[in-house]
Amino acid sequence: MELEKLSLKNINLYQVVITNIPEKIVAGDQFKATIHVRNDSQVIFRRVKITIDCPYMLGVSAENLEIKRIEPTEQQSVDVDFIAVHGGRDFLKVQIVITELFDTRPQILTSIISVSGKGLYRGDNHIHSTRSDGQNNNTVFDNAKRARADRALSWITPTDHCYLNTLDCDEINHSFSDFLAFPNSGEYGQIGKTLIKGHYPEGKIGEHALQYRVDYVNNRLTEGRCWQDIVDETIAQGGLFYLAHPFNPSIWWDYDEAFGLKNVTGIEVWQGDYHALDEPNRLAFDLWDKMNSVGKKIVGIANSDGHFLHRIGHPFIMGNMDELSLNNIYKVLQTGCCYGSNGVHIRFMIDGKENNQTVFVSNKKVVKFRIHIFDSSPILNIKILQNKITKKPQKSVVFREYHFDETINHFLEEFDVEVKYNEFYRLEVITKEGTIGPGAFLGDYYGLGFGFTNPIYIAKGNQEPLEEVSCDILEEENLEYTKSGYPYYRKKEGLSLVKL
């Protein structure tokens, strides 16, 4: 661990340093870190308060600590026990309050902790650089460094227009041990097609698509070819095809053309020009629900579509993986074992199944719903949306809704529901502030926290078919939690860290 990132100084007043964090941490590891506070002032520090804001994949023995007294020019230290509950990458924040400095605002020491192994990892899968139309002279490597350092992401997928970035990704993947760039992907654009029908009555339509893990990416359709040809070619070579920002006001899809495509892998329902609650993305969510209501079962993802450095890495998806690898990134994009967010953590399960999985029921149609939400910011609203697979497309309806008054940031509830075959359910949550980024560049809802899951499907049957989506689900093991689905560990008398 780079110690220069784990120190906080105020010249002539104090120094704070954290030591003993291992360079490599694997899920299941326990370790003891030490927080050192040095008094460089001429007054005695009393009751120095230390608060630990833990990464989502770490448990901690104590979140609130206190050093009773530090004499001038002296240093006091406290030990903190951590356990790596599962894999992931996130911010460790240590807040220090020293009242003798006549400033009760906490001083915050921030670093990023990486844990390898089975877990949940953040990624942004729509990013531009100087290889196409990046706007800050930002190279692919610049984008990677920004996403890794400022957003605590574990991977990016460069998607420049007509360029696969294979060599750039190789350079990145050989440079970091805790961060990847997913190669051989790009954005395909049909530019300048005259709009005949669609949501926006005037202007041009420029239908864009994201192609992941392909051999080539083109710029426009040639005469005699249609979008279905491109979808078929993408899938035939083992690639994945996603509709990009289908209702962005400047580049959007013809609704009927988008809806009529077969074998589409997914749709970018939250593109970072606008917030998920702004109209362009609300329309994309509506299209997604309607496509799934006729049995298409396609994946929904959140991407920044970042052309500027400061926009890269929010929103993002959080993907279930048994380890961070290129193959597992592909698996997440292929299966939809992920949820979209700009900070809030979500676990939404039905009978133990989650994102894009299927619950098979026979005679018993009563299933258990489990909601578990955590954010550093207060929760405002949670909705469970319900839909059904039929012959005609239909909108999702609100099945259950919760309203909050900004007093809680953690919510857990379980309840039984009698379900019907061919139904599907997904969840959306709104929080007061996006803790990883505002999740938008324009629009009315800039800055709000938001997250959404992929649907969970209900089907008739006694066992799962072989083609059922396979997710590396993290087991909750009947433990208590402080974060969304992540076990919380605390110190027990005579032991270090044990499961509750």
Secondary structure, 3 states (H helix, E strand, C coil): CCHHHHEEEECCCEEEEEECCCCCCECCCEEEEEEEEEECCCCCEEEEEEEEECCCCEEECCCEEEEEEECCCCEEEEEEEEEECCEEEEEEEEEEECHHHCCCCCEEEEEEEEEECCEEEEEEEEECCCCCCCCCCCCHHHHHHHHHHHCCCCEEEECCECCCCHHHHHHHHCCCCCCEECCCCEEEEEEEEECCCCCCCCCEEEEEEEEECCCCCCCCCCCCCCHHHHHHHHHHCCCEEEECCCECCCCECCHHHHHHCCCCCEEEEEECCECCCCHHHHHHHHHHHHHHHCCCCCEEEEECCECCHHHCCCCEEEEEECCCCHHHHHHHHHHCCEEEECCCEEEEEECCECCCCEEEECCCCEEEEEEEEECCCCEEEEEEEEEECCCCCCCCEEEEEEECCCCCCEEEEEEEEECCCCEEEEEEEEECCCCCCCCCCECCCCCCEEEEECCEEEEECCCCCCCCCCCCCCCCCCCCEEECCEECEEECCCCCEEEC
